[in-house]
Amino acid sequence: MASSDLTGQRFGRLVAIRVVAARPTRWECQCDCGNIKVTGTSRLTSGHCMSCGCLFRDMIQDRW
C-alpha cells in the first residue's frame, strides 16, 4: 500500500480509487467524465494531473 492513502481523495476532476502498482505508486482514478486514468502519486498531489485529458479538451473547445 502507498505511504499515504489517497483513496477517495479528489484531485481536480479525478478521484483516487485504488493503488494499481506499488513502486512507483500508481493510482487508478475515476474522472468526473466517467473515464479511468492511471497516474502516479506525485502527479496527483502536485496538481500536474487533474483529469483524464477531458479538462484540456474542454478548455480548447471553450476557445472556439
All heavy atoms as TSV, in Angstrom:
chain	resi	resn	atom	element	x	y	z
A	1	MET	N	N	0.846	-1.188	0.000
A	1	MET	CA	C	0.000	0.000	0.000
A	1	MET	C	C	0.881	1.237	0.000
A	1	MET	O	O	2.004	1.213	0.466
A	1	MET	CB	C	-0.919	-0.033	1.230
A	1	MET	CG	C	-1.986	1.037	1.235
A	1	MET	SD	S	-2.958	0.944	-0.273
A	1	MET	CE	C	-4.549	1.246	0.295
A	2	ALA	N	N	0.374	2.307	-0.509
A	2	ALA	CA	C	1.125	3.555	-0.588
A	2	ALA	C	C	1.383	4.114	0.802
A	2	ALA	O	O	0.651	3.855	1.742
A	2	ALA	CB	C	0.328	4.571	-1.408
A	3	SER	N	N	2.450	4.923	0.905
A	3	SER	CA	C	2.787	5.506	2.199
A	3	SER	C	C	1.688	6.449	2.673
A	3	SER	O	O	1.440	6.568	3.860
A	3	SER	CB	C	4.123	6.229	2.117
A	3	SER	OG	O	4.075	7.241	1.130
A	4	SER	N	N	1.040	7.133	1.757
A	4	SER	CA	C	-0.116	7.948	2.130
A	4	SER	C	C	-1.312	7.455	1.323
A	4	SER	O	O	-1.243	7.328	0.110
A	4	SER	CB	C	0.141	9.430	1.884
A	4	SER	OG	O	0.473	9.662	0.533
A	5	ASP	N	N	-2.380	7.162	2.011
A	5	ASP	CA	C	-3.567	6.603	1.365
A	5	ASP	C	C	-4.391	7.734	0.763
A	5	ASP	O	O	-4.942	8.565	1.475
A	5	ASP	CB	C	-4.380	5.818	2.385
A	5	ASP	CG	C	-5.522	5.047	1.736
A	5	ASP	OD1	O	-5.624	5.058	0.491
A	5	ASP	OD2	O	-6.305	4.443	2.476
A	6	LEU	N	N	-4.462	7.750	-0.553
A	6	LEU	CA	C	-5.207	8.786	-1.272
A	6	LEU	C	C	-6.610	8.323	-1.658
A	6	LEU	O	O	-7.362	9.083	-2.267
A	6	LEU	CB	C	-4.448	9.194	-2.538
A	6	LEU	CG	C	-3.005	9.674	-2.357
A	6	LEU	CD1	C	-2.399	10.027	-3.705
A	6	LEU	CD2	C	-2.927	10.834	-1.402
A	7	THR	N	N	-6.966	7.107	-1.289
A	7	THR	CA	C	-8.260	6.540	-1.665
A	7	THR	C	C	-9.400	7.478	-1.289
A	7	THR	O	O	-9.504	7.929	-0.155
A	7	THR	CB	C	-8.482	5.176	-0.987
A	7	THR	OG1	O	-7.393	4.327	-1.300
A	7	THR	CG2	C	-9.779	4.543	-1.438
A	8	GLY	N	N	-10.225	7.801	-2.289
A	8	GLY	CA	C	-11.384	8.658	-2.069
A	8	GLY	C	C	-11.094	10.144	-2.156
A	8	GLY	O	O	-12.023	10.947	-2.176
A	9	GLN	N	N	-9.823	10.516	-2.236
A	9	GLN	CA	C	-9.489	11.937	-2.318
A	9	GLN	C	C	-9.651	12.451	-3.737
A	9	GLN	O	O	-9.431	11.740	-4.710
A	9	GLN	CB	C	-8.058	12.181	-1.844
A	9	GLN	CG	C	-7.881	11.960	-0.368
A	9	GLN	CD	C	-6.494	12.348	0.090
A	9	GLN	OE1	O	-5.937	13.352	-0.346
A	9	GLN	NE2	N	-5.932	11.530	0.967
A	10	ARG	N	N	-10.052	13.705	-3.845
A	10	ARG	CA	C	-10.280	14.355	-5.138
A	10	ARG	C	C	-9.076	15.205	-5.506
A	10	ARG	O	O	-8.543	15.937	-4.684
A	10	ARG	CB	C	-11.536	15.211	-5.087
A	10	ARG	CG	C	-11.810	15.975	-6.381
A	10	ARG	CD	C	-13.152	16.651	-6.360
A	10	ARG	NE	N	-14.225	15.673	-6.484
A	10	ARG	CZ	C	-14.638	15.154	-7.642
A	10	ARG	NH1	N	-14.060	15.498	-8.766
A	10	ARG	NH2	N	-15.641	14.297	-7.665
A	11	PHE	N	N	-8.689	15.110	-6.779
A	11	PHE	CA	C	-7.611	15.902	-7.355
A	11	PHE	C	C	-8.128	16.464	-8.671
A	11	PHE	O	O	-8.094	15.787	-9.699
A	11	PHE	CB	C	-6.361	15.040	-7.589
A	11	PHE	CG	C	-5.860	14.393	-6.331
A	11	PHE	CD1	C	-6.301	13.130	-5.964
A	11	PHE	CD2	C	-4.978	15.055	-5.503
A	11	PHE	CE1	C	-5.848	12.534	-4.800
A	11	PHE	CE2	C	-4.519	14.471	-4.333
A	11	PHE	CZ	C	-4.961	13.207	-3.977
A	12	GLY	N	N	-8.649	17.684	-8.631
A	12	GLY	CA	C	-9.282	18.257	-9.822
A	12	GLY	C	C	-10.533	17.466	-10.152
A	12	GLY	O	O	-11.451	17.350	-9.342
A	13	ARG	N	N	-10.556	16.878	-11.344
A	13	ARG	CA	C	-11.691	16.060	-11.772
A	13	ARG	C	C	-11.512	14.577	-11.442
A	13	ARG	O	O	-12.376	13.768	-11.757
A	13	ARG	CB	C	-11.892	16.200	-13.287
A	13	ARG	CG	C	-12.328	17.585	-13.714
A	13	ARG	CD	C	-12.566	17.631	-15.205
A	13	ARG	NE	N	-13.049	18.943	-15.618
A	13	ARG	CZ	C	-13.466	19.225	-16.844
A	13	ARG	NH1	N	-13.461	18.290	-17.772
A	13	ARG	NH2	N	-13.881	20.430	-17.133
A	14	LEU	N	N	-10.388	14.210	-10.843
A	14	LEU	CA	C	-10.082	12.809	-10.549
A	14	LEU	C	C	-10.324	12.466	-9.092
A	14	LEU	O	O	-10.025	13.263	-8.205
A	14	LEU	CB	C	-8.611	12.514	-10.874
A	14	LEU	CG	C	-8.183	12.664	-12.324
A	14	LEU	CD1	C	-6.673	12.491	-12.442
A	14	LEU	CD2	C	-8.908	11.676	-13.217
A	15	VAL	N	N	-10.834	11.251	-8.857
A	15	VAL	CA	C	-10.967	10.710	-7.511
A	15	VAL	C	C	-10.143	9.419	-7.480
A	15	VAL	O	O	-10.347	8.519	-8.301
A	15	VAL	CB	C	-12.443	10.407	-7.148
A	15	VAL	CG1	C	-12.535	9.732	-5.794
A	15	VAL	CG2	C	-13.265	11.688	-7.177
A	16	ALA	N	N	-9.203	9.341	-6.540
A	16	ALA	CA	C	-8.350	8.161	-6.401
A	16	ALA	C	C	-9.185	6.975	-5.920
A	16	ALA	O	O	-9.892	7.076	-4.924
A	16	ALA	CB	C	-7.215	8.446	-5.428
A	17	ILE	N	N	-9.102	5.856	-6.652
A	17	ILE	CA	C	-9.891	4.670	-6.336
A	17	ILE	C	C	-9.053	3.624	-5.604
A	17	ILE	O	O	-9.432	3.153	-4.546
A	17	ILE	CB	C	-10.503	4.053	-7.608
A	17	ILE	CG1	C	-11.421	5.061	-8.276
A	17	ILE	CG2	C	-11.223	2.756	-7.279
A	17	ILE	CD1	C	-11.915	4.622	-9.633
A	18	ARG	N	N	-7.906	3.248	-6.212
A	18	ARG	CA	C	-7.086	2.198	-5.616
A	18	ARG	C	C	-5.682	2.236	-6.202
A	18	ARG	O	O	-5.461	2.770	-7.284
A	18	ARG	CB	C	-7.690	0.819	-5.852
A	18	ARG	CG	C	-7.727	0.416	-7.315
A	18	ARG	CD	C	-8.447	-0.917	-7.521
A	18	ARG	NE	N	-8.450	-1.274	-8.926
A	18	ARG	CZ	C	-7.620	-2.161	-9.474
A	18	ARG	NH1	N	-6.732	-2.784	-8.741
A	18	ARG	NH2	N	-7.695	-2.440	-10.755
A	19	VAL	N	N	-4.744	1.652	-5.464
A	19	VAL	CA	C	-3.368	1.511	-5.929
A	19	VAL	C	C	-3.316	0.356	-6.925
A	19	VAL	O	O	-3.858	-0.718	-6.656
A	19	VAL	CB	C	-2.412	1.238	-4.744
A	19	VAL	CG1	C	-1.006	0.940	-5.242
A	19	VAL	CG2	C	-2.394	2.410	-3.792
A	20	VAL	N	N	-2.671	0.574	-8.065
A	20	VAL	CA	C	-2.533	-0.491	-9.058
A	20	VAL	C	C	-1.080	-0.928	-9.229
A	20	VAL	O	O	-0.823	-1.950	-9.859
A	20	VAL	CB	C	-3.144	-0.094	-10.427
A	20	VAL	CG1	C	-4.641	0.027	-10.312
A	20	VAL	CG2	C	-2.533	1.178	-10.962
A	21	ALA	N	N	-0.133	-0.167	-8.706
A	21	ALA	CA	C	1.285	-0.539	-8.729
A	21	ALA	C	C	1.954	0.071	-7.504
A	21	ALA	O	O	1.623	1.186	-7.102
A	21	ALA	CB	C	1.951	-0.034	-9.999
A	22	ALA	N	N	2.889	-0.675	-6.942
A	22	ALA	CA	C	3.490	-0.237	-5.683
A	22	ALA	C	C	4.745	0.616	-5.850
A	22	ALA	O	O	4.941	1.562	-5.112
A	22	ALA	CB	C	3.814	-1.454	-4.824
A	23	ARG	N	N	5.617	0.288	-6.775
A	23	ARG	CA	C	6.874	1.025	-6.902
A	23	ARG	C	C	7.150	1.363	-8.346
A	23	ARG	O	O	7.526	0.471	-9.099
A	23	ARG	CB	C	8.017	0.205	-6.337
A	23	ARG	CG	C	7.837	-0.028	-4.870
A	23	ARG	CD	C	9.143	-0.432	-4.247
A	23	ARG	NE	N	8.939	-0.860	-2.888
A	23	ARG	CZ	C	9.074	-0.073	-1.840
A	23	ARG	NH1	N	9.392	1.174	-2.007
A	23	ARG	NH2	N	8.873	-0.544	-0.637
A	24	PRO	N	N	7.015	2.570	-8.781
A	24	PRO	CA	C	6.459	3.692	-8.030
A	24	PRO	C	C	4.941	3.545	-7.886
A	24	PRO	O	O	4.298	2.886	-8.700
A	24	PRO	CB	C	6.799	4.908	-8.877
A	24	PRO	CG	C	6.866	4.378	-10.278
A	24	PRO	CD	C	7.387	2.960	-10.145
A	25	THR	N	N	4.405	4.185	-6.886
A	25	THR	CA	C	2.966	4.065	-6.615
A	25	THR	C	C	2.163	4.696	-7.737
A	25	THR	O	O	2.383	5.851	-8.103
A	25	THR	CB	C	2.602	4.730	-5.277
A	25	THR	OG1	O	3.416	4.167	-4.255
A	25	THR	CG2	C	1.140	4.503	-4.942
A	26	ARG	N	N	1.264	3.918	-8.305
A	26	ARG	CA	C	0.378	4.374	-9.378
A	26	ARG	C	C	-1.051	4.150	-8.908
A	26	ARG	O	O	-1.369	3.119	-8.334
A	26	ARG	CB	C	0.645	3.599	-10.666
A	26	ARG	CG	C	2.095	3.509	-11.033
A	26	ARG	CD	C	2.620	4.334	-12.138
A	26	ARG	NE	N	1.809	4.320	-13.313
A	26	ARG	CZ	C	1.667	5.389	-14.101
A	26	ARG	NH1	N	2.258	6.503	-13.794
A	26	ARG	NH2	N	0.933	5.338	-15.163
A	27	TRP	N	N	-1.900	5.124	-9.173
A	27	TRP	CA	C	-3.288	5.110	-8.724
A	27	TRP	C	C	-4.238	4.999	-9.899
A	27	TRP	O	O	-4.055	5.649	-10.916
A	27	TRP	CB	C	-3.600	6.398	-7.964
A	27	TRP	CG	C	-2.985	6.429	-6.621
A	27	TRP	CD1	C	-1.738	6.891	-6.295
A	27	TRP	CD2	C	-3.564	5.963	-5.413
A	27	TRP	NE1	N	-1.520	6.736	-4.964
A	27	TRP	CE2	C	-2.631	6.168	-4.389
A	27	TRP	CE3	C	-4.787	5.385	-5.092
A	27	TRP	CZ2	C	-2.877	5.822	-3.069
A	27	TRP	CZ3	C	-5.028	5.044	-3.774
A	27	TRP	CH2	C	-4.085	5.266	-2.785
A	28	GLU	N	N	-5.274	4.174	-9.728
A	28	GLU	CA	C	-6.393	4.161	-10.662
A	28	GLU	C	C	-7.363	5.217	-10.163
A	28	GLU	O	O	-7.773	5.208	-9.007
A	28	GLU	CB	C	-7.070	2.796	-10.671
A	28	GLU	CG	C	-8.249	2.725	-11.623
A	28	GLU	CD	C	-8.877	1.353	-11.619
A	28	GLU	OE1	O	-8.320	0.447	-12.266
A	28	GLU	OE2	O	-9.923	1.202	-10.945
A	29	CYS	N	N	-7.709	6.140	-11.038
A	29	CYS	CA	C	-8.586	7.249	-10.669
A	29	CYS	C	C	-9.792	7.288	-11.590
A	29	CYS	O	O	-9.686	6.983	-12.783
A	29	CYS	CB	C	-7.837	8.576	-10.775
A	29	CYS	SG	S	-6.377	8.673	-9.728
A	30	GLN	N	N	-10.915	7.688	-11.052
A	30	GLN	CA	C	-12.154	7.862	-11.816
A	30	GLN	C	C	-12.298	9.352	-12.109
A	30	GLN	O	O	-12.264	10.172	-11.189
A	30	GLN	CB	C	-13.352	7.380	-11.009
A	30	GLN	CG	C	-14.687	7.602	-11.683
A	30	GLN	CD	C	-15.017	6.510	-12.679
A	30	GLN	OE1	O	-14.801	5.350	-12.388
A	30	GLN	NE2	N	-15.528	6.881	-13.816
A	31	CYS	N	N	-12.438	9.689	-13.372
A	31	CYS	CA	C	-12.634	11.077	-13.774
A	31	CYS	C	C	-14.126	11.420	-13.714
A	31	CYS	O	O	-14.975	10.544	-13.863
A	31	CYS	CB	C	-12.097	11.285	-15.185
A	31	CYS	SG	S	-12.091	13.014	-15.719
A	32	ASP	N	N	-14.434	12.676	-13.516
A	32	ASP	CA	C	-15.831	13.119	-13.478
A	32	ASP	C	C	-16.575	12.778	-14.763
A	32	ASP	O	O	-17.787	12.586	-14.748
A	32	ASP	CB	C	-15.918	14.625	-13.221
A	32	ASP	CG	C	-15.554	14.996	-11.793
A	32	ASP	OD1	O	-15.439	14.090	-10.945
A	32	ASP	OD2	O	-15.385	16.199	-11.532
A	33	CYS	N	N	-15.852	12.676	-15.883
A	33	CYS	CA	C	-16.497	12.359	-17.164
A	33	CYS	C	C	-16.788	10.870	-17.302
A	33	CYS	O	O	-17.449	10.450	-18.248
A	33	CYS	CB	C	-15.640	12.847	-18.323
A	33	CYS	SG	S	-14.150	11.865	-18.604
A	34	GLY	N	N	-16.262	10.046	-16.365
A	34	GLY	CA	C	-16.519	8.615	-16.388
A	34	GLY	C	C	-15.325	7.771	-16.793
A	34	GLY	O	O	-15.320	6.558	-16.585
A	35	ASN	N	N	-14.304	8.378	-17.377
A	35	ASN	CA	C	-13.111	7.640	-17.789
A	35	ASN	C	C	-12.251	7.267	-16.585
A	35	ASN	O	O	-12.330	7.890	-15.534
A	35	ASN	CB	C	-12.274	8.460	-18.763
A	35	ASN	CG	C	-12.911	8.562	-20.126
A	35	ASN	OD1	O	-13.666	7.696	-20.536
A	35	ASN	ND2	N	-12.604	9.632	-20.836
A	36	ILE	N	N	-11.409	6.261	-16.803
A	36	ILE	CA	C	-10.437	5.832	-15.803
A	36	ILE	C	C	-9.063	6.320	-16.247
A	36	ILE	O	O	-8.707	6.227	-17.423
A	36	ILE	CB	C	-10.416	4.289	-15.669
A	36	ILE	CG1	C	-11.776	3.785	-15.184
A	36	ILE	CG2	C	-9.288	3.831	-14.761
A	36	ILE	CD1	C	-12.127	4.171	-13.770
A	37	LYS	N	N	-8.279	6.824	-15.301
A	37	LYS	CA	C	-6.920	7.304	-15.566
A	37	LYS	C	C	-6.006	6.683	-14.528
A	37	LYS	O	O	-6.334	6.662	-13.348
A	37	LYS	CB	C	-6.891	8.832	-15.453
A	37	LYS	CG	C	-5.529	9.465	-15.451
A	37	LYS	CD	C	-5.032	9.636	-16.836
A	37	LYS	CE	C	-3.713	10.412	-16.838
A	37	LYS	NZ	N	-3.221	10.598	-18.165
A	38	VAL	N	N	-4.858	6.154	-14.956
A	38	VAL	CA	C	-3.854	5.641	-14.032
A	38	VAL	C	C	-2.691	6.619	-14.043
A	38	VAL	O	O	-2.162	6.967	-15.110
A	38	VAL	CB	C	-3.387	4.228	-14.435
A	38	VAL	CG1	C	-2.248	3.757	-13.536
A	38	VAL	CG2	C	-4.545	3.248	-14.387
A	39	THR	N	N	-2.292	7.079	-12.862
A	39	THR	CA	C	-1.219	8.059	-12.755
A	39	THR	C	C	-0.506	7.917	-11.418
A	39	THR	O	O	-1.002	7.253	-10.513
A	39	THR	CB	C	-1.767	9.490	-12.960
A	39	THR	OG1	O	-0.671	10.395	-13.113
A	39	THR	CG2	C	-2.653	9.925	-11.827
A	40	GLY	N	N	0.637	8.552	-11.314
A	40	GLY	CA	C	1.454	8.450	-10.114
A	40	GLY	C	C	1.027	9.403	-9.007
A	40	GLY	O	O	0.393	10.424	-9.253
A	41	THR	N	N	1.433	9.052	-7.784
A	41	THR	CA	C	1.108	9.864	-6.611
A	41	THR	C	C	1.583	11.297	-6.773
A	41	THR	O	O	0.829	12.237	-6.510
A	41	THR	CB	C	1.753	9.254	-5.347
A	41	THR	OG1	O	1.254	7.936	-5.175
A	41	THR	CG2	C	1.435	10.071	-4.116
A	42	SER	N	N	2.827	11.477	-7.197
A	42	SER	CA	C	3.387	12.831	-7.286
A	42	SER	C	C	2.648	13.688	-8.304
A	42	SER	O	O	2.481	14.887	-8.087
A	42	SER	CB	C	4.879	12.786	-7.609
A	42	SER	OG	O	5.096	12.179	-8.858
A	43	ARG	N	N	2.192	13.097	-9.394
A	43	ARG	CA	C	1.442	13.873	-10.390
A	43	ARG	C	C	0.089	14.305	-9.843
A	43	ARG	O	O	-0.396	15.386	-10.157
A	43	ARG	CB	C	1.287	13.082	-11.691
A	43	ARG	CG	C	2.633	12.928	-12.402
A	43	ARG	CD	C	2.538	12.353	-13.786
A	43	ARG	NE	N	1.574	12.975	-14.672
A	43	ARG	CZ	C	1.757	14.124	-15.338
A	43	ARG	NH1	N	2.864	14.793	-15.195
A	43	ARG	NH2	N	0.824	14.583	-16.139
A	44	LEU	N	N	-0.524	13.474	-9.017
A	44	LEU	CA	C	-1.797	13.837	-8.396
A	44	LEU	C	C	-1.607	14.945	-7.369
A	44	LEU	O	O	-2.288	15.970	-7.405
A	44	LEU	CB	C	-2.441	12.625	-7.722
A	44	LEU	CG	C	-3.068	11.573	-8.613
A	44	LEU	CD1	C	-3.485	10.368	-7.784
A	44	LEU	CD2	C	-4.252	12.140	-9.376
A	45	THR	N	N	-0.688	14.706	-6.442
A	45	THR	CA	C	-0.537	15.632	-5.316
A	45	THR	C	C	0.072	16.970	-5.725
A	45	THR	O	O	-0.147	17.977	-5.053
A	45	THR	CB	C	0.304	14.993	-4.189
A	45	THR	OG1	O	1.573	14.619	-4.699
A	45	THR	CG2	C	-0.412	13.787	-3.609
A	46	SER	N	N	0.815	17.010	-6.829
A	46	SER	CA	C	1.419	18.261	-7.291
A	46	SER	C	C	0.463	19.080	-8.146
A	46	SER	O	O	0.734	20.239	-8.430
A	46	SER	CB	C	2.684	17.976	-8.095
A	46	SER	OG	O	2.352	17.326	-9.311
A	47	GLY	N	N	-0.634	18.470	-8.590
A	47	GLY	CA	C	-1.584	19.174	-9.445
A	47	GLY	C	C	-1.272	19.070	-10.919
A	47	GLY	O	O	-1.927	19.706	-11.744
A	48	HIS	N	N	-0.279	18.250	-11.294
A	48	HIS	CA	C	0.068	18.092	-12.703
A	48	HIS	C	C	-0.925	17.221	-13.466
A	48	HIS	O	O	-0.966	17.268	-14.691
A	48	HIS	CB	C	1.474	17.522	-12.848
A	48	HIS	CG	C	2.531	18.537	-12.608
A	48	HIS	ND1	N	3.180	18.651	-11.398
A	48	HIS	CD2	C	3.024	19.507	-13.400
A	48	HIS	CE1	C	4.033	19.646	-11.477
A	48	HIS	NE2	N	3.957	20.186	-12.669
A	49	CYS	N	N	-1.686	16.419	-12.760
A	49	CYS	CA	C	-2.692	15.570	-13.391
A	49	CYS	C	C	-4.017	15.832	-12.688
A	49	CYS	O	O	-4.185	15.483	-11.521
A	49	CYS	CB	C	-2.286	14.099	-13.262
A	49	CYS	SG	S	-3.362	12.999	-14.192
A	50	MET	N	N	-4.956	16.457	-13.411
A	50	MET	CA	C	-6.225	16.846	-12.799
A	50	MET	C	C	-7.436	16.232	-13.484
A	50	MET	O	O	-8.560	16.421	-13.039
A	50	MET	CB	C	-6.347	18.359	-12.801
A	50	MET	CG	C	-5.262	19.029	-11.984
A	50	MET	SD	S	-5.352	20.809	-12.039
A	50	MET	CE	C	-6.900	21.090	-11.220
A	51	SER	N	N	-7.194	15.512	-14.594
A	51	SER	CA	C	-8.294	14.862	-15.307
A	51	SER	C	C	-7.722	13.776	-16.205
A	51	SER	O	O	-6.503	13.611	-16.292
A	51	SER	CB	C	-9.087	15.871	-16.143
A	51	SER	OG	O	-8.369	16.221	-17.312
A	52	CYS	N	N	-8.583	13.081	-16.913
A	52	CYS	CA	C	-8.150	12.041	-17.844
A	52	CYS	C	C	-7.659	12.638	-19.161
A	52	CYS	O	O	-7.144	11.946	-20.012
A	52	CYS	CB	C	-9.306	11.083	-18.125
A	52	CYS	SG	S	-10.671	11.859	-19.026
A	53	GLY	N	N	-7.808	13.920	-19.305
A	53	GLY	CA	C	-7.493	14.614	-20.547
A	53	GLY	C	C	-8.678	15.456	-20.992
A	53	GLY	O	O	-8.555	16.318	-21.858
A	54	CYS	N	N	-9.824	15.231	-20.366
A	54	CYS	CA	C	-11.038	15.943	-20.753
A	54	CYS	C	C	-10.970	17.424	-20.369
A	54	CYS	O	O	-11.569	18.260	-21.049
A	54	CYS	CB	C	-12.272	15.290	-20.150
A	54	CYS	SG	S	-12.364	15.350	-18.346
A	55	LEU	N	N	-10.237	17.767	-19.330
A	55	LEU	CA	C	-10.108	19.167	-18.927
A	55	LEU	C	C	-9.447	19.973	-20.036
A	55	LEU	O	O	-9.929	21.042	-20.414
A	55	LEU	CB	C	-9.299	19.274	-17.633
A	55	LEU	CG	C	-9.061	20.676	-17.084
A	55	LEU	CD1	C	-10.375	21.381	-16.799
A	55	LEU	CD2	C	-8.213	20.599	-15.818
A	56	PHE	N	N	-8.367	19.451	-20.598
A	56	PHE	CA	C	-7.680	20.117	-21.707
A	56	PHE	C	C	-8.604	20.241	-22.919
A	56	PHE	O	O	-8.697	21.298	-23.527
A	56	PHE	CB	C	-6.407	19.349	-22.075
A	56	PHE	CG	C	-5.665	19.950	-23.235
A	56	PHE	CD1	C	-4.953	21.125	-23.076
A	56	PHE	CD2	C	-5.688	19.346	-24.471
A	56	PHE	CE1	C	-4.267	21.677	-24.147
A	56	PHE	CE2	C	-5.017	19.890	-25.546
A	56	PHE	CZ	C	-4.301	21.062	-25.377
A	57	ARG	N	N	-9.300	19.156	-23.246
A	57	ARG	CA	C	-10.215	19.183	-24.390
A	57	ARG	C	C	-11.314	20.239	-24.173
A	57	ARG	O	O	-11.663	20.956	-25.097
A	57	ARG	CB	C	-10.844	17.800	-24.619
A	57	ARG	CG	C	-9.892	16.800	-25.198
A	57	ARG	CD	C	-10.603	15.511	-25.629
A	57	ARG	NE	N	-11.334	14.881	-24.545
A	57	ARG	CZ	C	-10.834	13.961	-23.734
A	57	ARG	NH1	N	-9.591	13.570	-23.855
A	57	ARG	NH2	N	-11.583	13.431	-22.791
A	58	ASP	N	N	-11.845	20.316	-22.950
A	58	ASP	CA	C	-12.883	21.299	-22.648
A	58	ASP	C	C	-12.346	22.727	-22.758
A	58	ASP	O	O	-13.033	23.609	-23.252
A	58	ASP	CB	C	-13.458	21.080	-21.252
A	58	ASP	CG	C	-14.329	19.831	-21.158
A	58	ASP	OD1	O	-14.629	19.220	-22.220
A	58	ASP	OD2	O	-14.677	19.451	-20.030
A	59	MET	N	N	-11.111	22.939	-22.299
A	59	MET	CA	C	-10.519	24.281	-22.374
A	59	MET	C	C	-10.310	24.695	-23.818
A	59	MET	O	O	-10.571	25.827	-24.191
A	59	MET	CB	C	-9.197	24.312	-21.607
A	59	MET	CG	C	-9.395	24.272	-20.110
A	59	MET	SD	S	-7.911	24.148	-19.084
A	59	MET	CE	C	-6.585	24.713	-20.057
A	60	ILE	N	N	-9.849	23.757	-24.659
A	60	ILE	CA	C	-9.637	24.057	-26.075
A	60	ILE	C	C	-10.974	24.329	-26.761
A	60	ILE	O	O	-11.120	25.261	-27.545
A	60	ILE	CB	C	-8.909	22.886	-26.785
A	60	ILE	CG1	C	-7.504	22.732	-26.229
A	60	ILE	CG2	C	-8.890	23.058	-28.287
A	60	ILE	CD1	C	-6.613	23.939	-26.397
A	61	GLN	N	N	-11.969	23.516	-26.447
A	61	GLN	CA	C	-13.297	23.677	-27.046
A	61	GLN	C	C	-13.911	25.023	-26.670
A	61	GLN	O	O	-14.566	25.666	-27.475
A	61	GLN	CB	C	-14.200	22.540	-26.594
A	61	GLN	CG	C	-15.458	22.396	-27.393
A	61	GLN	CD	C	-16.214	21.123	-27.010
A	61	GLN	OE1	O	-16.212	20.707	-25.862
A	61	GLN	NE2	N	-16.834	20.518	-28.007
A	62	ASP	N	N	-13.688	25.470	-25.438
A	62	ASP	CA	C	-14.223	26.758	-24.980
A	62	ASP	C	C	-13.610	27.931	-25.730
A	62	ASP	O	O	-14.223	29.001	-25.814
A	62	ASP	CB	C	-13.991	26.939	-23.471
A	62	ASP	CG	C	-14.884	26.048	-22.647
A	62	ASP	OD1	O	-15.865	25.490	-23.207
A	62	ASP	OD2	O	-14.611	25.902	-21.428
A	63	ARG	N	N	-12.417	27.750	-26.275
A	63	ARG	CA	C	-11.751	28.833	-27.000
A	63	ARG	C	C	-12.412	29.088	-28.354
A	63	ARG	O	O	-12.230	30.136	-28.941
A	63	ARG	CB	C	-10.277	28.500	-27.191
A	63	ARG	CG	C	-9.532	28.447	-25.873
A	63	ARG	CD	C	-8.106	28.132	-26.068
A	63	ARG	NE	N	-7.406	29.378	-26.349
A	63	ARG	CZ	C	-6.170	29.453	-26.776
A	63	ARG	NH1	N	-5.494	28.353	-27.008
A	63	ARG	NH2	N	-5.604	30.606	-26.986
A	64	TRP	N	N	-13.126	28.089	-28.868
A	64	TRP	CA	C	-13.759	28.231	-30.179
A	64	TRP	C	C	-15.095	28.792	-29.980
A	64	TRP	O	O	-16.026	28.976	-30.166
A	64	TRP	CB	C	-13.802	26.890	-30.898
A	64	TRP	CG	C	-12.433	26.397	-31.211
A	64	TRP	CD1	C	-11.722	25.476	-30.515
A	64	TRP	CD2	C	-11.560	26.840	-32.254
A	64	TRP	NE1	N	-10.503	25.316	-31.060
A	64	TRP	CE2	C	-10.361	26.130	-32.139
A	64	TRP	CE3	C	-11.685	27.765	-33.279
A	64	TRP	CZ2	C	-9.292	26.313	-32.998
A	64	TRP	CZ3	C	-10.610	27.936	-34.129
A	64	TRP	CH2	C	-9.439	27.225	-33.997
